[in-house]
Amino acid sequence: MIISCLIVEDEPLARNLLTDYVKKVPYLHLIEACASPLAALEILREQPIDLLFLDIQMPEITGISLLKILPKKPLVILTTAYSEYALESYELDVLDYLLKPISLDRFLKAVAKASERLTISPAPPPVIEKPTTETVQPFVFVKDGTKLVKIRWNDILYVEGLKDYVAIHTRQQRIVSLQRLKSLEFQLPADQFIRIHHSYIVALEGIDVVHKDKVQVGNLFLPISDTYRKPFKDFIDRNHIQPE
């Protein structure tokens, strides 16, 4: 069975990531990837959709509000960076709830759940070959004023969010770029970087000491917030670093 799906996500990087994931799954057919919930509403009114990937925090109306006004709801997988919406989402009978940044493995589990709901004999999750380390781009270009600066992942110590800007602290310099921290987070390799606070992402290579509620990067101490404490602990455990 082919499952028609619609992506509603206002952030370009997150929208592109979900589009790429959908294209990897043979039995998913992407109808559209919308940046606007109002544009998505028009599509939903004009044609049947089996599965909706829906961001919660968007301009115009929220994903939750869109769900409430839909006369006929497809299966819904919510995507968001904020875990506090989980309870309300389940009250709306959504199929699944994906917390950003979304890994391919977690995406495939949600899609398999949709397949089980829509078919008597669920399609098996596709086997996706993950890129080897040789094929992963080891750097990113970021805009610094009027120029593009190439930054290698291995040179980054930590990234600091400054409202609509990010400050990328490397071993050699500090680069300020016009983009949000969450947008840059999607580009960082998940096995090398971890979010520890609303305002900080730290590189595994940059951590010198892990304290109870902070990490030490050189002479600097960065706070670990309650929201990110458990994911950070799991990240540290996977890399065999023991807190002091």
PyRosetta script that sets phi, psi and omega in degrees:
from pyrosetta import init, pose_from_sequence

init()
pose = pose_from_sequence("MIISCLIVEDEPLARNLLTDYVKKVPYLHLIEACASPLAALEILREQPIDLLFLDIQMPEITGISLLKILPKKPLVILTTAYSEYALESYELDVLDYLLKPISLDRFLKAVAKASERLTISPAPPPVIEKPTTETVQPFVFVKDGTKLVKIRWNDILYVEGLKDYVAIHTRQQRIVSLQRLKSLEFQLPADQFIRIHHSYIVALEGIDVVHKDKVQVGNLFLPISDTYRKPFKDFIDRNHIQPE")
pose.set_psi(1, 132.3)
pose.set_omega(1, 175.8)
pose.set_phi(2, -89.6)
pose.set_psi(2, 129.3)
pose.set_omega(2, -178.4)
pose.set_phi(3, -103.1)
pose.set_psi(3, 116.3)
pose.set_omega(3, 177.0)
pose.set_phi(4, -79.9)
pose.set_psi(4, 137.4)
pose.set_omega(4, -177.0)
pose.set_phi(5, -139.0)
pose.set_psi(5, 158.7)
pose.set_omega(5, -178.5)
pose.set_phi(6, -132.6)
pose.set_psi(6, 132.7)
pose.set_omega(6, 177.0)
pose.set_phi(7, -104.8)
pose.set_psi(7, 131.6)
pose.set_omega(7, 175.9)
pose.set_phi(8, -125.5)
pose.set_psi(8, 106.0)
pose.set_omega(8, -173.8)
pose.set_phi(9, -155.3)
pose.set_psi(9, 123.2)
pose.set_omega(9, -175.6)
pose.set_phi(10, -83.3)
pose.set_psi(10, -19.8)
pose.set_omega(10, -180.0)
pose.set_phi(11, -85.2)
pose.set_psi(11, 121.9)
pose.set_omega(11, -175.5)
pose.set_phi(12, -57.3)
pose.set_psi(12, -42.6)
pose.set_omega(12, -177.4)
pose.set_phi(13, -65.9)
pose.set_psi(13, -42.5)
pose.set_omega(13, 178.7)
pose.set_phi(14, -67.3)
pose.set_psi(14, -38.2)
pose.set_omega(14, 178.6)
pose.set_phi(15, -65.4)
pose.set_psi(15, -41.9)
pose.set_omega(15, 179.0)
pose.set_phi(16, -66.7)
pose.set_psi(16, -37.4)
pose.set_omega(16, 179.1)
pose.set_phi(17, -63.8)
pose.set_psi(17, -46.4)
pose.set_omega(17, 178.9)
pose.set_phi(18, -64.7)
pose.set_psi(18, -38.7)
pose.set_omega(18, 177.4)
pose.set_phi(19, -60.9)
pose.set_psi(19, -43.6)
pose.set_omega(19, 178.8)
pose.set_phi(20, -63.1)
pose.set_psi(20, -42.4)
pose.set_omega(20, 178.7)
pose.set_phi(21, -62.1)
pose.set_psi(21, -44.8)
pose.set_omega(21, -179.0)
pose.set_phi(22, -60.1)
pose.set_psi(22, -41.5)
pose.set_omega(22, -178.3)
pose.set_phi(23, -66.7)
pose.set_psi(23, -19.4)
pose.set_omega(23, 178.8)
pose.set_phi(24, -79.2)
pose.set_psi(24, -15.1)
pose.set_omega(24, -174.8)
pose.set_phi(25, -101.5)
pose.set_psi(25, 115.2)
pose.set_omega(25, -172.8)
pose.set_phi(26, -59.9)
pose.set_psi(26, -33.4)
pose.set_omega(26, -174.9)
pose.set_phi(27, -93.7)
pose.set_psi(27, 7.6)
pose.set_omega(27, 173.5)
pose.set_phi(28, -99.9)
pose.set_psi(28, 133.6)
pose.set_omega(28, 176.9)
pose.set_phi(29, -119.3)
pose.set_psi(29, 113.0)
pose.set_omega(29, -177.7)
pose.set_phi(30, -80.6)
pose.set_psi(30, 118.7)
pose.set_omega(30, 176.6)
pose.set_phi(31, -78.5)
pose.set_psi(31, -45.7)
pose.set_omega(31, -177.9)
pose.set_phi(32, -165.5)
pose.set_psi(32, 152.4)
pose.set_omega(32, 170.7)
pose.set_phi(33, -117.1)
pose.set_psi(33, 105.6)
pose.set_omega(33, -171.6)
pose.set_phi(34, -98.4)
pose.set_psi(34, 141.8)
pose.set_omega(34, 173.9)
pose.set_phi(35, -90.2)
pose.set_psi(35, -15.6)
pose.set_omega(35, -175.1)
pose.set_phi(36, -121.8)
pose.set_psi(36, 132.1)
pose.set_omega(36, 176.0)
pose.set_phi(37, -64.2)
pose.set_psi(37, -27.8)
pose.set_omega(37, 178.6)
pose.set_phi(38, -70.8)
pose.set_psi(38, -37.4)
pose.set_omega(38, 175.3)
pose.set_phi(39, -65.0)
pose.set_psi(39, -38.8)
pose.set_omega(39, 178.1)
pose.set_phi(40, -64.9)
pose.set_psi(40, -37.0)
pose.set_omega(40, 180.0)
pose.set_phi(41, -61.1)
pose.set_psi(41, -39.8)
pose.set_omega(41, 178.2)
pose.set_phi(42, -63.5)
pose.set_psi(42, -42.2)
pose.set_omega(42, 179.2)
pose.set_phi(43, -64.8)
pose.set_psi(43, -42.8)
pose.set_omega(43, -178.7)
pose.set_phi(44, -64.7)
pose.set_psi(44, -29.2)
pose.set_omega(44, 178.6)
pose.set_phi(45, -78.6)
pose.set_psi(45, -25.5)
pose.set_omega(45, -174.1)
pose.set_phi(46, -92.5)
pose.set_psi(46, -27.4)
pose.set_omega(46, -176.8)
pose.set_phi(47, -149.1)
pose.set_psi(47, 153.7)
pose.set_omega(47, -179.2)
pose.set_phi(48, -72.5)
pose.set_psi(48, 138.2)
pose.set_omega(48, 176.9)
pose.set_phi(49, -124.5)
pose.set_psi(49, 133.0)
pose.set_omega(49, 179.8)
pose.set_phi(50, -81.3)
pose.set_psi(50, -39.5)
pose.set_omega(50, -170.1)
pose.set_phi(51, -139.9)
pose.set_psi(51, 130.7)
pose.set_omega(51, -177.8)
pose.set_phi(52, -118.3)
pose.set_psi(52, 121.5)
pose.set_omega(52, 171.8)
pose.set_phi(53, -95.2)
pose.set_psi(53, 114.0)
pose.set_omega(53, -166.9)
pose.set_phi(54, -127.4)
pose.set_psi(54, 119.7)
pose.set_omega(54, 173.0)
pose.set_phi(55, -74.4)
pose.set_psi(55, 151.5)
pose.set_omega(55, -178.7)
pose.set_phi(56, -90.9)
pose.set_psi(56, -52.2)
pose.set_omega(56, -176.3)
pose.set_phi(57, -87.0)
pose.set_psi(57, 104.6)
pose.set_omega(57, 179.9)
pose.set_phi(58, -142.4)
pose.set_psi(58, 157.1)
pose.set_omega(58, 174.6)
pose.set_phi(59, -69.3)
pose.set_psi(59, 169.4)
pose.set_omega(59, -179.8)
pose.set_phi(60, 72.6)
pose.set_psi(60, -74.7)
pose.set_omega(60, 174.2)
pose.set_phi(61, -140.2)
pose.set_psi(61, 154.3)
pose.set_omega(61, 179.2)
pose.set_phi(62, -80.3)
pose.set_psi(62, 164.7)
pose.set_omega(62, 176.5)
pose.set_phi(63, -61.4)
pose.set_psi(63, -38.0)
pose.set_omega(63, 178.3)
pose.set_phi(64, -61.6)
pose.set_psi(64, -44.2)
pose.set_omega(64, 179.1)
pose.set_phi(65, -64.0)
pose.set_psi(65, -39.0)
pose.set_omega(65, 178.3)
pose.set_phi(66, -61.9)
pose.set_psi(66, -42.8)
pose.set_omega(66, 179.0)
pose.set_phi(67, -59.7)
pose.set_psi(67, -39.6)
pose.set_omega(67, -175.3)
pose.set_phi(68, -69.8)
pose.set_psi(68, -24.4)
pose.set_omega(68, -177.5)
pose.set_phi(69, -99.9)
pose.set_psi(69, -4.7)
pose.set_omega(69, 179.2)
pose.set_phi(70, -71.2)
pose.set_psi(70, 125.4)
pose.set_omega(70, 179.4)
pose.set_phi(71, -70.2)
pose.set_psi(71, -36.3)
pose.set_omega(71, 178.4)
pose.set_phi(72, -130.8)
pose.set_psi(72, 116.5)
pose.set_omega(72, -172.8)
pose.set_phi(73, -95.9)
pose.set_psi(73, 133.1)
pose.set_omega(73, 168.7)
pose.set_phi(74, -77.4)
pose.set_psi(74, 179.5)
pose.set_omega(74, 168.7)
pose.set_phi(75, -64.5)
pose.set_psi(75, 138.5)
pose.set_omega(75, -173.6)
pose.set_phi(76, -123.3)
pose.set_psi(76, 130.1)
pose.set_omega(76, 170.1)
pose.set_phi(77, -115.4)
pose.set_psi(77, 113.3)
pose.set_omega(77, -179.0)
pose.set_phi(78, -82.3)
pose.set_psi(78, 144.2)
pose.set_omega(78, 176.6)
pose.set_phi(79, -127.4)
pose.set_psi(79, 131.2)
pose.set_omega(79, -178.7)
pose.set_phi(80, -162.8)
pose.set_psi(80, 160.6)
pose.set_omega(80, 175.3)
pose.set_phi(81, -94.9)
pose.set_psi(81, 0.9)
pose.set_omega(81, -172.8)
pose.set_phi(82, -119.5)
pose.set_psi(82, 112.9)
pose.set_omega(82, -175.4)
pose.set_phi(83, -71.3)
pose.set_psi(83, -16.5)
pose.set_omega(83, -176.4)
pose.set_phi(84, -67.9)
pose.set_psi(84, -12.2)
pose.set_omega(84, 179.0)
pose.set_phi(85, -86.1)
pose.set_psi(85, -3.5)
pose.set_omega(85, -172.5)
pose.set_phi(86, -59.0)
pose.set_psi(86, -46.8)
pose.set_omega(86, -176.1)
pose.set_phi(87, -62.0)
pose.set_psi(87, -47.5)
pose.set_omega(87, -179.7)
pose.set_phi(88, -62.9)
pose.set_psi(88, -35.7)
pose.set_omega(88, -178.7)
pose.set_phi(89, -65.8)
pose.set_psi(89, -39.9)
pose.set_omega(89, 179.9)
pose.set_phi(90, -71.1)
pose.set_psi(90, -28.3)
pose.set_omega(90, 174.6)
pose.set_phi(91, -65.9)
pose.set_psi(91, -23.3)
pose.set_omega(91, 178.0)
pose.set_phi(92, -91.3)
pose.set_psi(92, 8.9)
pose.set_omega(92, 175.4)
pose.set_phi(93, 61.3)
pose.set_psi(93, 44.9)
pose.set_omega(93, 174.9)
pose.set_phi(94, -79.4)
pose.set_psi(94, 156.7)
pose.set_omega(94, -177.3)
pose.set_phi(95, -73.2)
pose.set_psi(95, -42.9)
pose.set_omega(95, -177.5)
pose.set_phi(96, -157.2)
pose.set_psi(96, 169.1)
pose.set_omega(96, -173.9)
pose.set_phi(97, -137.9)
pose.set_psi(97, 110.2)
pose.set_omega(97, -177.2)
pose.set_phi(98, -103.6)
pose.set_psi(98, 124.5)
pose.set_omega(98, -178.6)
pose.set_phi(99, -93.7)
pose.set_psi(99, 126.0)
pose.set_omega(99, -179.5)
pose.set_phi(100, -73.1)
pose.set_psi(100, 149.1)
pose.set_omega(100, -4.0)
pose.set_phi(101, -71.9)
pose.set_psi(101, 136.0)
pose.set_omega(101, -172.3)
pose.set_phi(102, -89.7)
pose.set_psi(102, 123.5)
pose.set_omega(102, 177.3)
pose.set_phi(103, -83.7)
pose.set_psi(103, 158.7)
pose.set_omega(103, 178.9)
pose.set_phi(104, -63.4)
pose.set_psi(104, -41.3)
pose.set_omega(104, -179.9)
pose.set_phi(105, -59.4)
pose.set_psi(105, -45.0)
pose.set_omega(105, -179.4)
pose.set_phi(106, -67.4)
pose.set_psi(106, -37.2)
pose.set_omega(106, 176.7)
pose.set_phi(107, -60.9)
pose.set_psi(107, -45.5)
pose.set_omega(107, -178.1)
pose.set_phi(108, -64.0)
pose.set_psi(108, -35.1)
pose.set_omega(108, 177.5)
pose.set_phi(109, -64.8)
pose.set_psi(109, -41.3)
pose.set_omega(109, 178.6)
pose.set_phi(110, -65.9)
pose.set_psi(110, -40.8)
pose.set_omega(110, 179.2)
pose.set_phi(111, -66.0)
pose.set_psi(111, -39.9)
pose.set_omega(111, 177.4)
pose.set_phi(112, -62.1)
pose.set_psi(112, -35.9)
pose.set_omega(112, 177.1)
pose.set_phi(113, -64.4)
pose.set_psi(113, -39.4)
pose.set_omega(113, 177.2)
pose.set_phi(114, -65.9)
pose.set_psi(114, -40.3)
pose.set_omega(114, 179.2)
pose.set_phi(115, -62.5)
pose.set_psi(115, -40.5)
pose.set_omega(115, 178.6)
pose.set_phi(116, -63.4)
pose.set_psi(116, -37.8)
pose.set_omega(116, -179.3)
pose.set_phi(117, -71.0)
pose.set_psi(117, -34.5)
pose.set_omega(117, -172.9)
pose.set_phi(118, -91.7)
pose.set_psi(118, -17.3)
pose.set_omega(118, -177.8)
pose.set_phi(119, -128.0)
pose.set_psi(119, 151.9)
pose.set_omega(119, 176.6)
pose.set_phi(120, -71.4)
pose.set_psi(120, -44.0)
pose.set_omega(120, 175.4)
pose.set_phi(121, -106.9)
pose.set_psi(121, 99.0)
pose.set_omega(121, -173.6)
pose.set_phi(122, -62.4)
pose.set_psi(122, 140.5)
pose.set_omega(122, 176.2)
pose.set_phi(123, -70.8)
pose.set_psi(123, 137.6)
pose.set_omega(123, -179.7)
pose.set_phi(124, -68.2)
pose.set_psi(124, 147.5)
pose.set_omega(124, 176.8)
pose.set_phi(125, -59.2)
pose.set_psi(125, 135.5)
pose.set_omega(125, -178.0)
pose.set_phi(126, -67.2)
pose.set_psi(126, 149.6)
pose.set_omega(126, 175.6)
pose.set_phi(127, -88.3)
pose.set_psi(127, 115.7)
pose.set_omega(127, -177.5)
pose.set_phi(128, -109.3)
pose.set_psi(128, 126.1)
pose.set_omega(128, 176.0)
pose.set_phi(129, -78.1)
pose.set_psi(129, 119.7)
pose.set_omega(129, 178.8)
pose.set_phi(130, -80.2)
pose.set_psi(130, 147.2)
pose.set_omega(130, -178.7)
pose.set_phi(131, -64.6)
pose.set_psi(131, 142.8)
pose.set_omega(131, 176.2)
pose.set_phi(132, -76.3)
pose.set_psi(132, 166.4)
pose.set_omega(132, -179.0)
pose.set_phi(133, -61.7)
pose.set_psi(133, -26.1)
pose.set_omega(133, -179.7)
pose.set_phi(134, -69.8)
pose.set_psi(134, -24.3)
pose.set_omega(134, -176.9)
pose.set_phi(135, -96.3)
pose.set_psi(135, -6.8)
pose.set_omega(135, 180.0)
pose.set_phi(136, -81.0)
pose.set_psi(136, 127.3)
pose.set_omega(136, -179.8)
pose.set_phi(137, -65.3)
pose.set_psi(137, 123.4)
pose.set_omega(137, -173.6)
pose.set_phi(138, -87.7)
pose.set_psi(138, 15.3)
pose.set_omega(138, -176.3)
pose.set_phi(139, -154.4)
pose.set_psi(139, 171.7)
pose.set_omega(139, 174.6)
pose.set_phi(140, -142.6)
pose.set_psi(140, 149.0)
pose.set_omega(140, 172.2)
pose.set_phi(141, -99.2)
pose.set_psi(141, 129.0)
pose.set_omega(141, 177.2)
pose.set_phi(142, -124.0)
pose.set_psi(142, 149.4)
pose.set_omega(142, -179.6)
pose.set_phi(143, -84.6)
pose.set_psi(143, 124.7)
pose.set_omega(143, 177.5)
pose.set_phi(144, -122.2)
pose.set_psi(144, 96.3)
pose.set_omega(144, -174.8)
pose.set_phi(145, 70.0)
pose.set_psi(145, -117.3)
pose.set_omega(145, -179.1)
pose.set_phi(146, -101.7)
pose.set_psi(146, 4.9)
pose.set_omega(146, -177.0)
pose.set_phi(147, -123.3)
pose.set_psi(147, 157.8)
pose.set_omega(147, 174.2)
pose.set_phi(148, -99.9)
pose.set_psi(148, 130.3)
pose.set_omega(148, -177.7)
pose.set_phi(149, -114.6)
pose.set_psi(149, 130.4)
pose.set_omega(149, 178.0)
pose.set_phi(150, -86.1)
pose.set_psi(150, 124.9)
pose.set_omega(150, 180.0)
pose.set_phi(151, -123.7)
pose.set_psi(151, 124.7)
pose.set_omega(151, 177.3)
pose.set_phi(152, -83.9)
pose.set_psi(152, 139.8)
pose.set_omega(152, -179.6)
pose.set_phi(153, -53.6)
pose.set_psi(153, -41.4)
pose.set_omega(153, -175.0)
pose.set_phi(154, -67.1)
pose.set_psi(154, -16.0)
pose.set_omega(154, -179.7)
pose.set_phi(155, -89.7)
pose.set_psi(155, -15.6)
pose.set_omega(155, -176.0)
pose.set_phi(156, -79.1)
pose.set_psi(156, 131.3)
pose.set_omega(156, 174.9)
pose.set_phi(157, -94.2)
pose.set_psi(157, -49.8)
pose.set_omega(157, 176.0)
pose.set_phi(158, -161.3)
pose.set_psi(158, 163.9)
pose.set_omega(158, 179.8)
pose.set_phi(159, -123.5)
pose.set_psi(159, 135.1)
pose.set_omega(159, -176.9)
pose.set_phi(160, -116.3)
pose.set_psi(160, 131.3)
pose.set_omega(160, 177.2)
pose.set_phi(161, -86.7)
pose.set_psi(161, 131.5)
pose.set_omega(161, -179.8)
pose.set_phi(162, -129.0)
pose.set_psi(162, 71.8)
pose.set_omega(162, -175.2)
pose.set_phi(163, 58.0)
pose.set_psi(163, -109.1)
pose.set_omega(163, -177.8)
pose.set_phi(164, -89.3)
pose.set_psi(164, 5.7)
pose.set_omega(164, 179.9)
pose.set_phi(165, -121.7)
pose.set_psi(165, 162.3)
pose.set_omega(165, 168.8)
pose.set_phi(166, -125.8)
pose.set_psi(166, 144.7)
pose.set_omega(166, 173.0)
pose.set_phi(167, -109.5)
pose.set_psi(167, 115.6)
pose.set_omega(167, -179.7)
pose.set_phi(168, -96.9)
pose.set_psi(168, 113.9)
pose.set_omega(168, -177.8)
pose.set_phi(169, -96.6)
pose.set_psi(169, 114.0)
pose.set_omega(169, 179.6)
pose.set_phi(170, -108.1)
pose.set_psi(170, -179.8)
pose.set_omega(170, 178.4)
pose.set_phi(171, -68.7)
pose.set_psi(171, -22.4)
pose.set_omega(171, -175.1)
pose.set_phi(172, -107.4)
pose.set_psi(172, -28.0)
pose.set_omega(172, -170.3)
pose.set_phi(173, -160.5)
pose.set_psi(173, 174.1)
pose.set_omega(173, 173.9)
pose.set_phi(174, -118.0)
pose.set_psi(174, 123.7)
pose.set_omega(174, -177.2)
pose.set_phi(175, -117.7)
pose.set_psi(175, 127.4)
pose.set_omega(175, 179.4)
pose.set_phi(176, -105.6)
pose.set_psi(176, 126.9)
pose.set_omega(176, -176.3)
pose.set_phi(177, -130.5)
pose.set_psi(177, 143.9)
pose.set_omega(177, -179.8)
pose.set_phi(178, -80.2)
pose.set_psi(178, 91.8)
pose.set_omega(178, 172.6)
pose.set_phi(179, -169.2)
pose.set_psi(179, 160.8)
pose.set_omega(179, -179.1)
pose.set_phi(180, -85.3)
pose.set_psi(180, 153.0)
pose.set_omega(180, -177.4)
pose.set_phi(181, -59.9)
pose.set_psi(181, -39.0)
pose.set_omega(181, -178.6)
pose.set_phi(182, -64.7)
pose.set_psi(182, -35.0)
pose.set_omega(182, 178.5)
pose.set_phi(183, -66.5)
pose.set_psi(183, -43.3)
pose.set_omega(183, 178.5)
pose.set_phi(184, -67.0)
pose.set_psi(184, -32.5)
pose.set_omega(184, -178.5)
pose.set_phi(185, -57.4)
pose.set_psi(185, -35.7)
pose.set_omega(185, -179.9)
pose.set_phi(186, -65.0)
pose.set_psi(186, -26.0)
pose.set_omega(186, -176.8)
pose.set_phi(187, -87.7)
pose.set_psi(187, -19.6)
pose.set_omega(187, -175.6)
pose.set_phi(188, -77.7)
pose.set_psi(188, 137.0)
pose.set_omega(188, 177.6)
pose.set_phi(189, -61.1)
pose.set_psi(189, 126.0)
pose.set_omega(189, -174.3)
pose.set_phi(190, -66.6)
pose.set_psi(190, -21.1)
pose.set_omega(190, 179.4)
pose.set_phi(191, -87.3)
pose.set_psi(191, -3.3)
pose.set_omega(191, -178.4)
pose.set_phi(192, -118.8)
pose.set_psi(192, -17.8)
pose.set_omega(192, -175.4)
pose.set_phi(193, -132.9)
pose.set_psi(193, 149.4)
pose.set_omega(193, -179.9)
pose.set_phi(194, -144.1)
pose.set_psi(194, 136.9)
pose.set_omega(194, 175.8)
pose.set_phi(195, -78.1)
pose.set_psi(195, 128.8)
pose.set_omega(195, -179.7)
pose.set_phi(196, -117.5)
pose.set_psi(196, -9.3)
pose.set_omega(196, -174.0)
pose.set_phi(197, -162.6)
pose.set_psi(197, 160.8)
pose.set_omega(197, 176.6)
pose.set_phi(198, -55.2)
pose.set_psi(198, -28.4)
pose.set_omega(198, -175.0)
pose.set_phi(199, -110.4)
pose.set_psi(199, 0.7)
pose.set_omega(199, -174.2)
pose.set_phi(200, -138.2)
pose.set_psi(200, 136.8)
pose.set_omega(200, 166.0)
pose.set_phi(201, -120.8)
pose.set_psi(201, 132.5)
pose.set_omega(201, -176.7)
pose.set_phi(202, -118.3)
pose.set_psi(202, 146.2)
pose.set_omega(202, 176.8)
pose.set_phi(203, -85.8)
pose.set_psi(203, 140.7)
pose.set_omega(203, 176.7)
pose.set_phi(204, -55.9)
pose.set_psi(204, -41.9)
pose.set_omega(204, -179.5)
pose.set_phi(205, -67.0)
pose.set_psi(205, -22.0)
pose.set_omega(205, -177.8)
pose.set_phi(206, -84.9)
pose.set_psi(206, -14.7)
pose.set_omega(206, -176.2)
pose.set_phi(207, -78.2)
pose.set_psi(207, 123.6)
pose.set_omega(207, 175.4)
pose.set_phi(208, -97.1)
pose.set_psi(208, -41.2)
pose.set_omega(208, -178.8)
pose.set_phi(209, -142.8)
pose.set_psi(209, 139.9)
pose.set_omega(209, 173.7)
pose.set_phi(210, -107.4)
pose.set_psi(210, 115.9)
pose.set_omega(210, 176.5)
pose.set_phi(211, -97.8)
pose.set_psi(211, -177.4)
pose.set_omega(211, -176.8)
pose.set_phi(212, -62.9)
pose.set_psi(212, -45.4)
pose.set_omega(212, -175.8)
pose.set_phi(213, -128.8)
pose.set_psi(213, 20.9)
pose.set_omega(213, 178.4)
pose.set_phi(214, -161.6)
pose.set_psi(214, 161.5)
pose.set_omega(214, 173.6)
pose.set_phi(215, -117.7)
pose.set_psi(215, 150.6)
pose.set_omega(215, 179.7)
pose.set_phi(216, -107.6)
pose.set_psi(216, 124.0)
pose.set_omega(216, 176.2)
pose.set_phi(217, -118.6)
pose.set_psi(217, 100.6)
pose.set_omega(217, -172.6)
pose.set_phi(218, 64.7)
pose.set_psi(218, -123.9)
pose.set_omega(218, 178.2)
pose.set_phi(219, -95.8)
pose.set_psi(219, 4.6)
pose.set_omega(219, -176.1)
pose.set_phi(220, -101.8)
pose.set_psi(220, 141.8)
pose.set_omega(220, 176.8)
pose.set_phi(221, -112.0)
pose.set_psi(221, 125.6)
pose.set_omega(221, 179.2)
pose.set_phi(222, -111.0)
pose.set_psi(222, 133.5)
pose.set_omega(222, -175.5)
pose.set_phi(223, -74.7)
pose.set_psi(223, 147.7)
pose.set_omega(223, 171.5)
pose.set_phi(224, -105.6)
pose.set_psi(224, 116.7)
pose.set_omega(224, -178.6)
pose.set_phi(225, -83.8)
pose.set_psi(225, 160.9)
pose.set_omega(225, -179.7)
pose.set_phi(226, -59.3)
pose.set_psi(226, -36.1)
pose.set_omega(226, -177.8)
pose.set_phi(227, -60.4)
pose.set_psi(227, -37.7)
pose.set_omega(227, -174.2)
pose.set_phi(228, -105.5)
pose.set_psi(228, 5.3)
pose.set_omega(228, -175.4)
pose.set_phi(229, -63.1)
pose.set_psi(229, -46.4)
pose.set_omega(229, -177.6)
pose.set_phi(230, -67.5)
pose.set_psi(230, -48.9)
pose.set_omega(230, 176.8)
pose.set_phi(231, -58.9)
pose.set_psi(231, -36.8)
pose.set_omega(231, 179.4)
pose.set_phi(232, -66.6)
pose.set_psi(232, -42.3)
pose.set_omega(232, 178.7)
pose.set_phi(233, -60.9)
pose.set_psi(233, -43.5)
pose.set_omega(233, 178.5)
pose.set_phi(234, -62.1)
pose.set_psi(234, -40.1)
pose.set_omega(234, 179.1)
pose.set_phi(235, -62.9)
pose.set_psi(235, -43.9)
pose.set_omega(235, 179.5)
pose.set_phi(236, -65.5)
pose.set_psi(236, -42.8)
pose.set_omega(236, 179.7)
pose.set_phi(237, -61.3)
pose.set_psi(237, -39.6)
pose.set_omega(237, 179.3)
pose.set_phi(238, -64.1)
pose.set_psi(238, -27.1)
pose.set_omega(238, -178.1)
pose.set_phi(239, -102.2)
pose.set_psi(239, 13.0)
pose.set_omega(239, 172.7)
pose.set_phi(240, 58.7)
pose.set_psi(240, 39.4)
pose.set_omega(240, 173.7)
pose.set_phi(241, -109.0)
pose.set_psi(241, 127.9)
pose.set_omega(241, -177.5)
pose.set_phi(242, -101.3)
pose.set_psi(242, 128.2)
pose.set_omega(242, 177.4)
pose.set_phi(243, -61.5)
pose.set_psi(243, 148.5)
pose.set_omega(243, -179.7)
pose.set_phi(244, -77.7)
pose.dump_pdb("model.pdb")
